[in-house]
Amino acid sequence: MAYAGERPWHGLGQQVNANASLEEWLDQAHMQWSYNESVAQFTNGSLHEYPDFKVLYRSDNNQPLSVVSNRYKVVQPKQIVEFFRSLVEKEGFKIETLGSLKEGRRIWALANTNIENDVLGSDRLKAYLLLITSCDGSLATTAKFVSTRVVCWNTQAIALNHETGSAVKVRHNTVFNPQAVKEEMGLIGAKAFDHFLGNMRSLTKVTMTQNDAKGIVASLLPVSAGGEKDVSESKAFRKIMGLFNGEAKGAHLPGVAGTAWGLLNAVTEYTDHHVRSRSQENRFDSSMFGVGANMKEAAESTLLALA
């Protein structure tokens, strides 16, 4: 991974010049490679081809990454970067991170849209555009807007509209058309961000009692397999409630303490920074694209229903 500006909260990657060219971004992120493919083969004493499937592997080290249908359309690292070229040159976007996960099975880029505003007082949110894809069928090529809270770098997806939902997705049986994706999004970042900002401001007006907060947190956490342990006794529950009750970064800012906005940030800080994980890479993957992202979305939906 490569990044511009301050070191990311997850500590991954190496810094590049903020004015680096898109080609330099690929170099610094060590992503000057491509997905190559070969017909799948098997052996039962002699070698046979299985033409309905293909193996995808990295061109730089021949690392096999996945076995997929021969209809699977990959999106190359260079295409991820090229998606942002017109946005950087004409719209003033700035790529801030570019990288790969799971040995290259997932690749993404995140660009600052230069859209930002305060929820209340100096509690500032910035809007980013995220583009991610996979080569193993685990994730469609996905474009979505993401909000980052400056005081703590918590992240939250920004919904585009009621019809599209939170993202534009292109399945891998379809050729990726970057212009079509931009048109579908409508480059409505400013409009989507304003709507999101209005929702977050409404959460600052919703008072949360301890019992209210405990009930919502308990509903967000998974029940243990046997169901024998009360969720409220889990470390995750205690940590989120501790964050809600003043331990979170930015807890001192206006409109945070004892509000739905404060509880949402307790959940996002937990998923982004505190949840147990085997590595920072896994935590980052979860918070942006996996279980953590789903928990944040559920928390937002639940709390907005109270606003």
C-alpha positions in Angstrom: 0.0 0.0 0.0 1.0 3.6 -0.7 -0.4 6.7 0.9 -0.1 10.5 0.8 -0.2 12.8 3.7 -0.4 11.6 7.3 0.2 7.9 8.1 -3.1 6.0 8.1 -4.6 4.9 11.3 -3.9 1.2 10.5 -0.2 1.9 10.1 0.1 0.2 6.7 1.9 1.3 3.6 4.6 3.7 2.6 4.4 7.5 2.0 4.5 9.0 -1.5 4.5 12.6 -2.7 1.1 14.1 -2.7 1.7 15.3 -6.3 2.9 11.9 -7.5 1.7 10.8 -11.0 -0.7 7.9 -11.3 2.2 5.8 -12.6 4.3 6.7 -9.6 1.4 5.6 -7.3 1.5 2.2 -8.9 5.2 2.0 -8.4 5.1 3.0 -4.8 2.3 0.6 -4.0 4.2 -2.2 -5.7 1.3 -2.8 -8.0 3.1 -2.7 -11.4 1.8 -6.2 -12.0 -1.3 -7.7 -13.7 -3.6 -10.6 -13.3 -2.7 -13.3 -15.8 -4.8 -16.3 -16.5 -4.3 -19.9 -17.5 -6.8 -22.7 -18.3 -7.4 -24.9 -15.3 -5.8 -28.3 -15.4 -6.1 -31.5 -13.4 -4.2 -34.8 -13.3 -5.3 -38.5 -12.8 -2.1 -40.0 -14.1 -2.1 -37.8 -17.1 -2.7 -34.0 -17.5 -6.1 -32.8 -18.6 -7.5 -29.3 -19.2 -10.8 -28.1 -17.7 -11.7 -25.3 -20.2 -14.8 -24.1 -18.2 -12.4 -22.6 -15.5 -9.2 -20.7 -15.4 -6.5 -19.9 -12.8 -5.7 -16.3 -12.1 -2.1 -15.5 -11.0 0.1 -12.5 -10.5 2.4 -11.6 -13.4 5.3 -10.6 -11.1 5.7 -13.7 -8.9 3.4 -16.3 -10.5 1.5 -16.5 -7.2 -1.8 -18.3 -7.9 -4.7 -16.3 -6.5 -8.0 -18.0 -7.5 -9.8 -20.5 -9.8 -12.8 -18.8 -11.5 -15.2 -19.4 -14.3 -13.9 -18.7 -17.8 -16.6 -15.9 -17.9 -14.9 -14.1 -15.1 -13.8 -10.5 -16.1 -10.9 -9.2 -14.0 -10.2 -5.5 -13.4 -6.4 -4.8 -13.5 -4.5 -2.7 -11.0 -3.8 -0.2 -13.7 -7.5 0.1 -14.4 -8.2 1.0 -10.8 -5.8 3.9 -11.0 -7.0 5.0 -14.5 -10.6 5.2 -13.1 -9.4 8.2 -11.1 -7.4 10.0 -13.9 -10.2 12.3 -15.2 -11.4 12.9 -11.6 -7.9 13.9 -10.6 -7.3 16.1 -13.6 -10.7 17.7 -14.0 -12.5 17.4 -10.7 -9.5 18.1 -8.3 -9.7 14.7 -6.6 -6.5 13.5 -4.9 -5.6 9.8 -4.4 -4.6 9.3 -0.8 -4.3 5.5 -0.6 -3.7 2.7 -3.1 -3.0 -0.9 -2.3 -3.7 -4.6 -2.3 -4.9 -7.1 0.3 -4.8 -10.9 0.6 -1.6 -11.2 -1.6 -3.4 -9.2 -4.4 -6.8 -10.9 -4.3 -8.3 -7.5 -3.5 -7.1 -4.1 -4.8 -8.4 -0.6 -4.1 -7.8 3.1 -4.3 -9.2 5.9 -2.1 -9.4 9.5 -3.3 -10.2 12.7 -1.4 -13.1 14.5 -3.1 -12.2 17.8 -1.4 -15.8 17.8 0.0 -15.9 18.4 3.7 -18.0 20.1 6.5 -18.7 20.1 10.2 -21.4 18.1 11.9 -21.4 20.5 14.8 -18.8 22.9 16.0 -15.4 21.7 14.8 -16.4 18.0 14.4 -15.3 17.7 10.7 -16.2 15.1 8.2 -14.4 14.6 4.8 -15.8 12.7 1.8 -13.7 10.1 -0.1 -14.4 8.0 -3.2 -13.4 4.3 -2.8 -13.0 1.9 -5.7 -12.3 -1.8 -4.9 -12.3 -5.0 -6.8 -11.4 -8.7 -6.3 -10.0 -11.5 -8.5 -11.5 -14.4 -6.5 -15.2 -13.7 -6.6 -15.4 -12.5 -3.0 -16.4 -8.9 -4.0 -17.9 -7.2 -7.1 -16.1 -4.2 -8.4 -17.5 -1.6 -6.1 -17.5 2.2 -6.1 -18.8 4.1 -3.1 -18.4 7.3 -1.2 -16.9 7.1 2.3 -16.9 9.7 5.1 -13.9 10.1 7.5 -14.2 11.8 10.8 -11.1 13.9 11.2 -10.7 13.8 15.0 -10.4 10.0 15.0 -10.3 8.8 11.4 -13.4 6.7 11.9 -15.0 5.7 8.5 -18.6 5.4 7.4 -20.2 4.6 4.0 -22.2 7.4 2.4 -25.4 6.3 0.7 -25.8 7.5 -2.9 -29.6 7.4 -3.0 -32.6 5.2 -2.2 -32.5 3.4 -5.6 -28.7 2.8 -5.8 -28.1 2.2 -2.1 -24.6 2.8 -0.7 -22.6 1.7 -3.7 -22.4 1.0 -7.4 -21.4 -2.6 -8.1 -20.2 -4.3 -11.3 -20.3 -8.1 -11.3 -17.4 -9.9 -12.7 -19.4 -11.5 -15.5 -19.6 -8.0 -16.9 -16.8 -5.9 -18.5 -15.9 -3.0 -16.2 -16.8 0.3 -17.8 -15.4 3.1 -15.7 -17.4 5.8 -17.5 -20.6 4.0 -17.0 -19.9 3.7 -13.3 -19.2 7.4 -13.0 -22.4 8.1 -14.9 -24.4 5.8 -12.6 -23.0 7.5 -9.6 -23.7 10.8 -11.3 -20.6 12.1 -9.5 -23.2 13.2 -6.9 -20.6 13.3 -4.1 -21.6 16.7 -2.9 -25.3 15.9 -2.9 -24.8 12.6 -1.2 -22.5 14.1 1.3 -24.9 16.9 2.2 -27.7 14.3 2.8 -25.3 12.2 4.9 -24.2 15.3 6.9 -27.9 16.2 7.5 -28.4 12.7 8.9 -25.4 12.9 11.2 -26.5 16.3 12.4 -29.9 14.8 13.3 -28.2 12.2 15.4 -26.7 14.9 17.6 -30.2 15.8 18.6 -31.2 12.3 19.8 -30.5 11.7 23.5 -29.5 8.2 24.4 -29.9 6.8 27.9 -27.6 4.1 29.1 -30.4 1.5 28.7 -31.1 2.7 25.1 -27.4 2.5 24.2 -27.0 -0.9 25.8 -30.0 -2.3 23.9 -28.7 -1.1 20.6 -25.2 -2.3 21.1 -26.5 -5.7 22.2 -28.5 -5.9 19.0 -25.5 -5.2 16.9 -23.2 -7.9 18.4 -23.4 -11.6 17.4 -24.7 -14.0 19.9 -22.2 -16.7 20.9 -22.6 -20.1 19.1 -24.1 -21.8 22.1 -26.1 -18.8 23.2 -24.9 -19.5 26.7 -23.2 -16.1 27.3 -24.9 -12.8 27.7 -23.8 -10.4 25.0 -23.5 -7.7 27.6 -20.7 -9.6 29.3 -18.6 -9.7 26.2 -15.4 -7.6 25.7 -16.9 -6.0 22.6 -20.0 -4.8 24.4 -18.0 -3.4 27.3 -15.5 -1.6 25.0 -18.2 0.0 22.9 -20.1 1.2 26.0 -16.8 2.5 27.4 -16.2 4.5 24.2 -19.8 5.8 24.3 -19.3 6.9 27.9 -16.3 9.2 27.2 -13.4 7.0 26.2 -13.8 7.7 22.4 -11.7 10.2 20.6 -13.7 13.3 20.1 -16.1 12.4 22.9 -15.6 16.0 24.3 -16.9 17.7 21.1 -20.4 19.3 21.1 -23.3 17.0 20.3 -21.4 13.8 21.1 -21.8 12.9 24.8 -25.1 11.0 25.5 -26.3 11.2 21.9 -27.0 8.9 19.0 -24.1 10.6 17.2 -21.8 9.6 20.1 -23.0 6.0 20.0 -22.5 5.7 16.2 -18.9 7.0 16.7 -18.4 4.5 19.5 -19.3 1.7 17.2 -17.2 3.0 14.3 -14.2 3.6 16.5 -14.5 0.0 17.9 -14.7 -1.6 14.4 -12.0 0.6 12.9 -9.5 0.6 15.8 -10.3 -1.8 18.6 -11.9 -5.0 17.3 -9.7 -8.1 17.8 -8.0 -9.1 14.6 -5.1 -11.3 13.5 -3.5 -8.3 11.8 -4.0 -4.7 10.9 -4.6 -5.8 7.3 -7.5 -8.0 8.4 -8.9 -5.2 10.6 -8.7 -2.7 7.7 -10.4 -5.2 5.3 -13.2 -5.8 7.8 -13.8 -2.2 8.7 -14.0 -1.1 5.0 -15.4 -4.1 3.2 -16.5 -6.8 5.6 -18.1 -7.6 9.0 -17.0 -4.2 10.5 -18.5 -2.3 7.6 -21.8 -4.2 8.0 -21.9 -3.4 11.7 -21.4 0.3 11.1 -24.1 0.3 8.5 -26.5 -1.5 10.8 -25.7 0.9 13.6 -26.4 3.9 11.4 -29.7 2.5 10.1 -30.9 1.7 13.7 -30.0 5.1 15.1 -31.4 7.1 12.1 -34.7 5.3 12.8 -34.8 7.2 16.1 -34.0 10.6 14.6 
